[in-house]
Amino acid sequence: MKKFLILAVILIGTLGLCFAQGTLKDRIAKVIKVDGDVQVMKKDSSTWIPAEEGMILSEGDIVKTGKVGAALLNIQGDAEGSLVRLRESTTLALDILKEDTSTNKKVTVLDLSIGKVLIQAEKLKNGSRFEVKTPTSVVGVRGTKFAVEVDTLE
């Protein structure tokens, strides 16, 4: 728990420094494809609702797929944005989706609790950040294709 608190303080402090002089704008993600059991919990809710193609997701929303579910999300940014594929039995929170409108610096932080995601991240510009947090690590990328997987301890 102590490590989590330290990580949270570092992320919040870094986000504050990244946007200290600019105007913050919230960014979005869009559900591009849904296969099987995929549900969303909106930030201000405690209820899971079925995900639908075209659904707009915001910072703080959580997406989870069932044992026979998969989803494709588009994190809006430059051009087509970054694509995030959620595999079966995955829970992913959209922790931070911000943009500094004065510098075009974007910060994307996804929190993968369990499961597997395949990510095709857009090339980052202007000091932007794209990170995936897991219970044990933080992965930062500069623009590439990669996978992150979190499994349960048995």
N, C-alpha and C positions, 0 to 999 in steps of 0.2 A: 504494500500500500504506500509505503514511504517513497519508493521509486516512482510510482504513478504520480504522486503529488509533485515531486521534483520535476518530472517530465512535463506535467501540466503547467507549472510555473514557467519553465523554460519556453514552452510553446506560446503561452500568452504574452510573455515578455518580448519574444521575438516578433510576434505579430504586431505588438504595439510599436516596436522600433521600425518595422517595415512600413508602417502607415502613419508615422508620427507627423508628417508634414502634408499629407494629402487628404483628399475627400474619398471616403469609403463608399463603395457601392456593393450591394449584395449581388452575387451571381446565382445562376440556377443550374440544375441538371434536368435532363429530359429523358423519360423512359422511351427508348426506341423500339424495343422488342421484349415481349413477355412470352415465355414458354412454360406451361404448367403452373404450379403453385408459387406465386410471387405476391408478397404483401408489403404494404408501406405503413409506417406509423409516422404521421406528421408531427412536427416539433411540439406543437401545443396540444397534443392529444395523447391518450393512453390506449387508443383502440387501433387495431390492425385493420386495414382496408385492402381489398384486392387492387393490385397494381394494374394499370391500363396503359396501352401504348399511347404516347402523346402526353401522359401525365407529367406535370411540372413538379420538380422536387426542389426544396430549398435547404439552406444551411440548417442543420439540426434534425433533418428527417432521417429515418432509418428504413432500409430495404432488406427484406429477408426472403430467401428462397426455400422452398420445401425440398423433400427428398427427390421429387421429380420436377424441379423447377429451375429455371434459368432466366436471366434478364440481361439486357444491354442498355447501358446508360450513356448519355452524351453529356459530359461536363462542358458547359459553354465557355468558350474562350476565343482565341483567334481562329479564323477559318472554321473548320468543322468541329473544333474542340477536341477533347480527349475522350476516348471510348473506354468504358469499364464494363467488362463482362463478368457477371456474377454466376458462378456455377451452382450446383445443387447444394442444399444445406448450408447456405452462407448468410451471415448477418453483417451488413455494412452500414455505418453511420456516416453521413455527410457532415463532418465536424466543422470545417471552415471552407467557405466559398466566398471570397472577397476580392475586390479589385480597387486599387488606388487610381481614380480617374485622372489624376494629374500626371502620373508617371506610367500608367497602363501596367503596373505591377500587379500580378495575380497571385493569390495564395489559395492552394487547394490542399486540404488535409482530410483524408478519408480514414475512418477507424474500422478496421476489420476485426471483429470479435471472434468469428469462427468461419471456416469455409475457405473458398478459393476465388480469387479474382484475377482476371487477365486484363492488363491495362496497355492501351496504346496511347501514350501521352504525347501531346503536341510539343514541338520544340519550344522551350521556355525562353522568353525574352524579357528584357528590362528588369532583371533580378527577380523574376517570378519564382515561386516554389510550388512543387507538387510532391506531397508526402503521403505515405500509407503507414498508419500506426497499427501495431498488433499488440497483444498483451505483453510481449517481451522485447519489441524493437520498433524502430522507426526507419522506414525506407524512403530516401529522397532520390528523385530522378531529375534528369535534365531534358528528357525527350527521347523516349524509346519504347519498345515493347518489352513487357516483363510480367511475371506472375508472382503472386504472394499467396501463401497458404498457411492457415492456422488450423491445427488439429487439436483434438481434446487429449488430455493426459489420461491414459488408461492404466 
